[in-house]
Amino acid sequence: MLIAKYYSNSDVRLEEMPKPEIGAGEILVKVIASGICGTDVMEWYRIKKAPRILGHEIAGDIVESQSKKYKVGQRVFVSHHVACNTCKYCLAGNHTACETLHNGNYYPGGYSEYVRVPQINVEHGIYVLPDNVTYEEGTMIEPLACVLRGQRVIGVGKGQTVLILGAGVSGLMNIQVAKFKGAHVIATDIDDFRLQRAKEFGADKVVNANDVGDIKADKIILCTGSYSAVEQAFKCIDRKGTILLFAIPDKNIEISTVDIWRNEITITSSYGAAGDDLQESLDVIASGKINVKPLITHKFPLTRIQEGFNLVAKPKDSLKIVIEP
């Protein structure tokens, strides 16, 4: 089968490998759609483990099954990471801290024609797509689940002012979710295309990141790896406010401990999504409460995946890129 192996952002190579064979309790999924995540092009992070087959936002068809739960022909979203549900973190509701979740994956990765889904992922990470949810929308289940979890972590709610720094794919999803929760949303970016999209996705106010002024927010969600955005977050956070590192910069953050202490500022992060988050994400997509379709601006076959990586690494008039193996 054809796969795409990551060596660097500018070097994603098409190669051949045998189609995976499945064992007891496993399934084989033909990948129909696979989203390119912004983390896939965080070269400083990814290149440490290169070469490897990336891709963790997939939807496809079950073509072989040795599971009693799922049958050939079902359309599914497959979670790449699943928790053990038995460790101290899982039992405390902190599934994304589970060691199993951090180390597990399907094989070989989403940028391939087929993936073998291990038994633990079959048991805890398969979501059958309703008829009204397309494969492309299925690729958005995991990224939206991360947004839902992040906003739950910081308690976004009605009447709050939420400042979203960065209006790329994750920023636009955060806008939709924050509005859905009843917040007043301000969005920033340096790109006019993305500022316009932020308006279209429901932001109450959009501001060029170079001209933020004296905005104060109860919650700030960092959706860009720009270090200047981190500095901006500390200037704009109100007393008793919370900063969520949804995205992270490529260097350590310097903070004013006096300001954090005096103004009782909370800084936190969120990583990934758990099973309940993924189910909630599928439910809100299927119900139409959150519309992810306009986020998908480009689709490429696997043979053109390098073009997709180029667009994600240096986006222009693009948002979500989906690969169709």
C-alpha positions as CSV (number, residue, x, y, z in Angstrom):
1,M,0.0,0.0,0.0
2,L,1.0,3.6,-0.5
3,I,2.1,5.6,2.6
4,A,3.6,9.1,3.1
5,K,6.5,9.2,5.5
6,Y,7.5,12.5,7.2
7,Y,11.2,13.5,7.2
8,S,10.6,17.2,7.6
9,N,8.0,19.7,6.7
10,S,9.5,20.1,3.2
11,D,10.3,16.4,2.8
12,V,7.3,14.1,3.0
13,R,8.0,11.0,0.8
14,L,5.7,8.6,-0.9
15,E,6.7,5.0,-0.1
16,E,5.3,1.5,-0.3
17,M,4.8,-0.9,2.5
18,P,2.7,-4.1,3.0
19,K,-0.9,-3.7,3.9
20,P,-1.2,-4.5,7.7
21,E,-2.5,-7.8,8.8
22,I,-5.0,-7.8,11.7
23,G,-5.2,-10.1,14.7
24,A,-7.8,-11.1,17.3
25,G,-10.1,-8.2,18.3
26,E,-8.6,-5.9,15.7
27,I,-10.0,-4.2,12.6
28,L,-8.6,-2.9,9.3
29,V,-9.8,0.5,8.1
30,K,-9.5,1.9,4.6
31,V,-8.6,5.5,5.1
32,I,-11.0,7.7,3.1
33,A,-10.1,11.1,4.6
34,S,-7.2,12.2,6.8
35,G,-6.7,15.7,8.2
36,I,-3.4,17.5,8.5
37,C,-3.1,18.8,12.0
38,G,-1.2,22.0,12.9
39,T,1.0,19.9,15.2
40,D,2.1,17.8,12.3
41,V,4.0,20.8,11.0
42,M,5.5,21.8,14.3
43,E,8.9,20.8,12.9
44,W,10.9,21.5,16.1
45,Y,8.6,18.9,17.8
46,R,8.1,16.4,15.0
47,I,11.5,16.1,13.5
48,K,12.9,14.6,16.7
49,K,11.2,11.3,15.9
50,A,11.5,11.5,12.1
51,P,11.2,9.6,9.9
52,R,7.7,8.4,10.7
53,I,4.2,8.1,9.3
54,L,2.0,10.8,10.8
55,G,-1.7,11.4,10.6
56,H,-4.1,11.1,13.5
57,E,-7.4,12.6,12.2
58,I,-8.9,9.8,10.1
59,A,-12.3,8.6,8.9
60,G,-12.8,5.6,6.7
61,D,-14.5,2.2,6.1
62,I,-14.0,-1.0,8.0
63,V,-12.8,-3.5,5.4
64,E,-11.7,-6.4,7.7
65,S,-12.9,-7.1,11.2
66,Q,-12.0,-9.6,13.9
67,S,-14.1,-7.7,16.5
68,K,-17.5,-8.7,17.7
69,K,-18.4,-5.0,18.1
70,Y,-17.9,-3.8,14.5
71,K,-18.5,-5.2,11.1
72,V,-17.2,-4.7,7.6
73,G,-18.7,-1.8,5.8
74,Q,-19.3,0.5,8.7
75,R,-18.1,4.1,8.3
76,V,-16.0,5.1,11.3
77,F,-13.9,7.8,12.9
78,V,-10.9,6.1,14.6
79,S,-9.2,7.7,17.7
80,H,-5.5,7.3,17.5
81,H,-5.0,7.6,21.3
82,V,-7.1,5.9,23.9
83,A,-6.9,5.8,27.7
84,C,-6.6,2.6,29.8
85,N,-9.5,3.7,32.0
86,T,-7.9,1.9,35.0
87,C,-4.9,4.1,36.1
88,K,-5.1,6.8,38.8
89,Y,-5.4,9.5,36.2
90,C,-8.3,7.8,34.4
91,L,-10.1,7.1,37.6
92,A,-9.8,10.7,38.6
93,G,-11.3,11.8,35.2
94,N,-7.9,12.9,33.9
95,H,-7.8,10.6,30.9
96,T,-5.4,12.7,28.8
97,A,-2.7,12.2,31.5
98,C,-2.9,8.4,31.0
99,E,0.4,6.8,30.0
100,T,-1.5,4.4,27.6
101,L,-3.1,7.4,25.9
102,H,0.3,9.0,25.3
103,N,1.9,5.9,23.9
104,G,-0.8,4.1,21.9
105,N,-1.6,4.6,18.3
106,Y,-3.0,2.8,15.3
107,Y,-0.6,1.4,12.7
108,P,1.1,2.8,10.7
109,G,-0.5,6.2,10.7
110,G,-3.2,8.2,9.0
111,Y,-1.2,9.1,5.9
112,S,-1.6,5.7,4.5
113,E,-4.2,3.7,2.5
114,Y,-5.0,1.4,5.4
115,V,-4.6,1.3,9.2
116,R,-4.6,-1.6,11.6
117,V,-6.6,-0.6,14.7
118,P,-5.3,-2.4,17.9
119,Q,-7.8,-4.1,20.1
120,I,-7.7,-1.4,22.8
121,N,-8.5,1.3,20.2
122,V,-11.3,-0.9,18.9
123,E,-12.7,-1.2,22.4
124,H,-12.4,2.4,23.3
125,G,-11.7,4.5,20.2
126,I,-14.2,3.7,17.4
127,Y,-17.1,6.0,16.6
128,V,-19.6,5.0,13.9
129,L,-20.4,8.0,11.7
130,P,-24.1,8.8,11.3
131,D,-25.3,9.0,7.7
132,N,-25.4,12.8,7.8
133,V,-21.7,13.1,8.8
134,T,-19.3,13.0,5.8
135,Y,-15.8,11.4,6.0
136,E,-14.4,14.9,5.7
137,E,-16.4,16.1,8.7
138,G,-15.2,12.9,10.5
139,T,-11.6,14.2,10.3
140,M,-12.7,17.2,12.4
141,I,-14.0,15.1,15.3
142,E,-10.7,14.9,17.1
143,P,-9.6,18.6,16.6
144,L,-13.1,19.8,17.8
145,A,-12.9,17.4,20.8
146,C,-9.6,19.1,21.8
147,V,-11.4,22.5,21.7
148,L,-14.4,21.2,23.7
149,R,-12.0,19.8,26.4
150,G,-9.9,22.9,26.5
151,Q,-12.8,25.2,27.1
152,R,-14.2,22.8,29.7
153,V,-10.8,22.9,31.5
154,I,-10.9,26.6,31.9
155,G,-14.7,26.9,32.4
156,V,-15.7,29.1,29.5
157,G,-19.3,30.2,30.1
158,K,-22.1,32.7,29.6
159,G,-21.3,36.4,30.1
160,Q,-17.5,36.0,30.0
161,T,-15.2,37.9,27.7
162,V,-13.0,35.4,25.8
163,L,-10.0,36.5,23.8
164,I,-8.8,34.1,21.2
165,L,-5.3,34.8,19.9
166,G,-4.9,33.4,16.4
167,A,-7.8,32.7,13.9
168,G,-6.5,29.6,12.2
169,V,-8.4,26.3,12.3
170,S,-8.2,25.9,16.1
171,G,-9.0,29.6,16.7
172,L,-12.1,29.4,14.5
173,M,-13.3,26.3,16.3
174,N,-12.7,28.0,19.6
175,I,-14.7,30.9,18.4
176,Q,-17.7,28.7,17.6
177,V,-17.6,26.8,20.8
178,A,-17.2,29.9,23.0
179,K,-20.1,31.5,21.3
180,F,-22.1,28.3,21.7
181,K,-21.4,28.6,25.4
182,G,-22.7,32.2,25.5
183,A,-19.4,34.1,25.8
184,H,-18.5,37.4,24.3
185,V,-15.7,36.6,21.9
186,I,-12.8,38.8,20.6
187,A,-10.5,37.3,18.0
188,T,-7.1,38.4,16.8
189,D,-4.8,37.6,13.9
190,I,-2.3,39.4,11.7
191,D,-3.9,38.0,8.5
192,D,-6.9,39.8,6.9
193,F,-8.2,36.6,5.4
194,R,-8.4,34.9,8.8
195,L,-9.8,38.0,10.5
196,Q,-12.6,37.9,8.0
197,R,-13.2,34.3,8.6
198,A,-13.3,35.0,12.4
199,K,-16.2,37.4,11.7
200,E,-18.0,34.7,9.7
201,F,-17.5,32.2,12.4
202,G,-19.2,34.4,15.0
203,A,-16.6,36.5,16.7
204,D,-18.2,39.6,18.3
205,K,-15.1,41.6,17.5
206,V,-12.0,41.1,15.5
207,V,-8.7,43.0,16.0
208,N,-5.4,43.0,14.2
209,A,-2.9,41.4,16.6
210,N,-0.6,44.4,16.0
211,D,-3.3,46.8,17.4
212,V,-4.9,45.1,20.3
213,G,-4.9,48.1,22.6
214,D,-6.3,47.8,26.2
215,I,-8.5,44.8,25.8
216,K,-9.1,42.8,29.0
217,A,-10.5,39.3,29.0
218,D,-11.7,36.8,31.6
219,K,-10.4,33.9,29.5
220,I,-7.6,33.9,26.9
221,I,-7.1,31.0,24.5
222,L,-3.7,30.9,22.8
223,C,-4.2,29.4,19.3
224,T,-0.9,30.4,17.8
225,G,2.7,29.4,18.5
226,S,3.8,33.0,18.1
227,Y,5.8,34.2,21.2
228,S,4.5,37.7,20.8
229,A,1.0,36.3,21.3
230,V,2.1,34.8,24.6
231,E,3.3,38.2,25.7
232,Q,0.0,39.7,24.5
233,A,-1.9,37.2,26.6
234,F,-0.3,38.4,29.8
235,K,-1.0,42.0,28.9
236,C,-4.7,41.3,28.2
237,I,-5.7,38.9,30.9
238,D,-8.0,40.5,33.6
239,R,-7.7,39.9,37.3
240,K,-8.7,36.4,38.3
241,G,-8.5,35.5,34.6
242,T,-7.2,32.3,33.0
243,I,-4.8,31.8,30.1
244,L,-5.1,28.5,28.2
245,L,-2.1,27.3,26.3
246,F,-4.0,25.5,23.5
247,A,-1.1,26.1,21.2
248,I,2.5,26.4,22.5
249,P,5.5,28.5,21.4
250,D,8.7,26.8,20.5
251,K,10.6,28.3,23.5
252,N,10.0,28.5,27.2
253,I,7.7,31.3,28.5
254,E,9.0,34.1,30.8
255,I,6.3,35.2,33.2
256,S,6.0,37.9,35.9
257,T,5.4,35.9,39.0
258,V,4.5,39.1,40.9
259,D,1.6,39.9,38.4
260,I,0.4,36.3,38.6
261,W,0.4,36.4,42.4
262,R,-1.1,39.9,42.8
263,N,-3.8,39.5,40.2
264,E,-4.4,35.7,40.8
265,I,-3.9,34.7,37.2
266,T,-4.2,31.1,36.2
267,I,-2.1,29.6,33.4
268,T,-3.0,26.2,32.2
269,S,-2.8,23.9,29.2
270,S,-4.8,21.2,27.6
271,Y,-3.5,18.2,25.6
272,G,-5.6,16.0,23.3
273,A,-9.0,14.7,24.0
274,A,-10.6,11.8,25.9
275,G,-13.4,9.4,24.9
276,D,-16.2,11.6,26.3
277,D,-14.8,14.6,24.4
278,L,-14.8,12.7,21.1
279,Q,-18.4,11.5,21.6
280,E,-19.5,15.1,22.4
281,S,-17.7,16.4,19.3
282,L,-19.4,13.8,17.1
283,D,-22.7,14.7,18.6
284,V,-22.4,18.4,18.1
285,I,-21.2,17.9,14.5
286,A,-24.1,15.5,13.7
287,S,-26.6,17.9,15.3
288,G,-25.4,20.9,13.3
289,K,-24.7,22.9,16.5
290,I,-21.1,23.3,15.4
291,N,-20.4,23.6,11.7
292,V,-17.0,22.3,10.6
293,K,-17.6,22.1,6.9
294,P,-16.4,25.7,6.1
295,L,-13.1,25.0,7.8
296,I,-12.1,22.5,5.1
297,T,-10.7,24.6,2.3
298,H,-8.5,22.1,0.4
299,K,-8.4,18.4,-0.3
300,F,-5.5,16.5,-1.9
301,P,-4.9,12.9,-2.9
302,L,-2.1,11.1,-0.9
303,T,0.2,11.6,-3.9
304,R,0.0,15.4,-3.4
305,I,0.5,15.4,0.4
306,Q,3.6,17.6,0.1
307,E,1.4,20.3,-1.3
308,G,-0.9,19.9,1.7
309,F,2.0,20.2,4.2
310,N,3.3,23.3,2.4
311,L,-0.1,25.0,2.8
312,V,-0.4,24.1,6.5
313,A,3.2,25.1,7.2
314,K,2.8,28.5,5.4
315,P,-0.9,29.1,5.2
316,K,-2.3,31.8,2.9
317,D,-6.0,31.6,2.0
318,S,-6.3,28.2,3.5
319,L,-7.6,26.6,6.6
320,K,-8.1,22.8,7.1
321,I,-6.3,20.5,4.6
322,V,-7.7,17.0,4.2
323,I,-5.8,14.2,2.5
324,E,-7.9,11.6,0.6
325,P,-5.8,8.4,0.2
